[in-house]
Amino acid sequence: MNPEPRLRELRWTDLSALAGVERELFGPEAWTEATWWAELAQRPRREYVVAEVTTDSGATAPAGYAGIDVAGDVADVMTVATLPAYRGRGLGRVLLDELVRRATARGAEALLLEVRADNDAARRLYDSTGFEVISVRRRYYQPDGVDALVMRLLLRTDAG
């Protein structure tokens, strides 16, 4: 059975598990547990959600997570990650839609992100959501020197 993930706020008790997931997903670019603590300390400006599932044993486990930084009229996507077992099921879209909802609710007019130029799955997600490439940061991701694409989504506001 493939339980449906549910979204909830990130808790400090998640940080160790997320640091382990980060190593698996992002290798040398992974956030450490200390990085996660620093991110959590920046609330309320930064918001993180976890998509969790209940396992057959009744325990809960992360299926993905995402976060934003909202500073005035611009918000930045800090991370969007889906564990391999949950990819291809629309979870990335659910997480991204939640970030868009939160940024809009906090009055942001634009949502920015950086994505590896070689991350085709993420690019498809962002393209299908309406993000557009506004600049390129050459050789941004190290140590392999992959370009970062800076993408922007203009958000609908009540005034506009």
N, C-alpha and C positions, 0 to 999 in steps of 0.2 A: 504494500500500500504506500502511496506517495502523499503524505499529509500536506495540506495547504499551509504555507507559511503565514504567520500573522505578524504585523508590525507592532513594535513597542519601542519605547525610549531606551537608549543605551544606558546601562548601569555600570557602576564601577566593578561589579562582580563579573562583567563580561570581558574585561580588559586582557586578562591572561590568555583566554581562549582566542580572542581576536588577534592578539600578537602572534599566536601559533598559526592561525589561518593566514595572516598576512605573509608569513615566511613561505608558506606553501604556495600562495597565489602570486606573490610579487618578488620573491627571491631577494636580491641585494637592494631593491627599492622598498622593501617592506618597512612598515612602521613597527617600532619596538613597543614594548609595554610602557616604557617611559614616555614615548611619543603619545601613546593613547592617553596616559595620565595628563599630559600637557594639553591635549585636545579637550578632554573632559573639564579641565580647570577653566577653560575659556567660555563656559556657559555664562550667560544666555546668548552671547554673540554666536557661538557655534552650537549646532544641533545635530545629533546623531540618532539614527533609528537602526534597529536590528530586526531582520525578518527571521523569526524562529519557527521551528517545527517541533512537534512532540513525537518522540521516537516510540517504537513499539513497546519499549520498557517503561514508558511514561515520563522519561526525562525530556528536557528541552535541549535543543542544539541550534546554533546559528545556521541559516541557509544563505544569508547575505546581510549586508549592512551598507549604510550610506550616510553622508553628512554634508552640511553646508556651513558657510560662514556668511553672516549677513552684516554688512557695514553700510548703512545708509541706503542709497537707492540701487546698489549693486550687491549681488550675492555671488559667492563662489562655491562651486561644488568641490568639496575637499576629497571625497572618495565615493565610489560606488563599486561594490564587489559582490559577486555571486559565486558561491561555492560550486565546483564542477558538477556535483550531483544534481544541482538545481538549475543549471543553464539550459537555455532553449525552451523554457516554460513561461517566459514573460515576467520573471521576478525582477530582472533589471529594470524593466519598464515600470513596474509597480514602485520600486524604490525611487527611480528618477521622478515619476509623477508626484510622489510624496515630497521630494525636495522642491519641486516647482510649486506645489501647493503651499508649503511652508514659506518659501521666499516671497511669494505673492501676498500671503497673509501678513507678512512683516513689512510690506510696502516696497519691496525691491522692484525696480523697473527692468532689470536685466539679470540674467544668470549666466555666469562665465564658468568655463572649465578648461582644463588641459588634458589632452589625451595623446597617448603614444601614436605616432603616425602609422605604426604597423599593427595596431590593435583593431583589426577589421570588425570584430563583433561589436565592440564599443562604438566604433564609428557608425555602423549601421543603426544602432540604437539612437545615438545622438542625431544623426541625419533624419531619421524617421520622426523624431520628436520636434524637429524644426530648428535645431541648432545650426549655425553657419560658421565656417572657418573665418576668423578675422585677422589672424596672424600666425606665423610659424616661429618657433624658438628652435633654432638649429642646434642639433646635437645636445639637446636638453637632458635627455635620460642617459645617465652614466651608470655603469662603465661602458655600455655598448654604443653610445653616441647616437641614439635614435632621436629624431626630431619630435618636438611636442607641437601639436596643433592647438591653438587657442580658439575656442569656440564660444559663441554667444547665442543665447535665446532671449529675445525681447518678450517681456511678460506683459500680459494684459492687466491693467489697473482699473480701478473704479472710475478714475478720472479720464481714462483714455479709451 
